[in-house]
Amino acid sequence: MKLKLAKNSVDDKNESITLGEIAEMLEKEGQKILYFDQDNSHKNLVSLVEHFEEKGLSVYLKEVKYGLDEGDYMYEVHIL
């Protein structure tokens, strides 16, 4: 499953990341906070949470609003 990461600036293009790449980051760093684009389906993000919880990790998913418009949000995933 590929998920779109949030952009760092308006001019950037969305990068994608897989569950395997996230797992590699966790092996190196132990924990990770990732920000995902709003174009990802909520169902896919819940699947990501369930995947890492099955491996015994704690995963927190929340919506982060960064503007006044309804569509100005991204998803934050914190994996411990």
Secondary structure in CASP SS format (residue, H / E / C, confidence):
PFRMAT SS
TARGET T0000
AUTHOR 0000-0000-0000
METHOD secondary structure of the structure
MODEL  1
M C 1.00
K E 1.00
L E 1.00
K E 1.00
L E 1.00
A C 1.00
K C 1.00
N C 1.00
S C 1.00
V C 1.00
D C 1.00
D C 1.00
K C 1.00
N C 1.00
E C 1.00
S E 1.00
I E 1.00
T E 1.00
L H 1.00
G H 1.00
E H 1.00
I H 1.00
A H 1.00
E H 1.00
M H 1.00
L H 1.00
E H 1.00
K H 1.00
E H 1.00
G C 1.00
Q C 1.00
K E 1.00
I E 1.00
L E 1.00
Y E 1.00
F E 1.00
D C 1.00
Q C 1.00
D C 1.00
N C 1.00
S C 1.00
H H 1.00
K H 1.00
N H 1.00
L H 1.00
V H 1.00
S H 1.00
L H 1.00
V H 1.00
E H 1.00
H H 1.00
F H 1.00
E H 1.00
E H 1.00
K C 1.00
G C 1.00
L C 1.00
S C 1.00
V E 1.00
Y E 1.00
L E 1.00
K E 1.00
E E 1.00
V E 1.00
K E 1.00
Y C 1.00
G C 1.00
L C 1.00
D C 1.00
E C 1.00
G C 1.00
D C 1.00
Y E 1.00
M E 1.00
Y E 1.00
E E 1.00
V E 1.00
H E 1.00
I E 1.00
L C 1.00
END
